[in-house]
């Protein structure tokens, strides 16, 4: 009887190489997904803080417009700057105002230029965000 060589004896250890390759690929994929989730979370946090900064600037601008419309002047607006709001902790709003009078026939309107700059955090830090809004009103 003739013995033929077994093909199984030549292929020993190949399965462990494939298993190691699959484990490495799955580990790299897992690391990528964790990193991607972290970046996505940070992006949504920055977007939320940006929206809060916008709302703080809008609230400051609304406050300044109300102050001017109820008989206030630019001195009344800039004297209370920076504003803080209880529902927007950590945000401060700096208000600036300038006015100019004009003569149009028998009317002399005053144009108020208002600026609200909202900030959160320290400039240069990872959580820093700011927004700025401007408005003009005629009274």
Buried (B, 14 or more C-beta within 10 A) or exposed (E): EEEEEEEEEEEEEEEEEEEEEEEEEEEEEEEEEEEEEEEEEEEEEEEEBBEBBBBBBBBBBBBBBEBBEEEBBBEBBBEEBEBEBEEBEBBBBBBBBEBEEEEEEEEEEBEBBBBBBBBBBEEEEEEEBBBBBEBEBEE
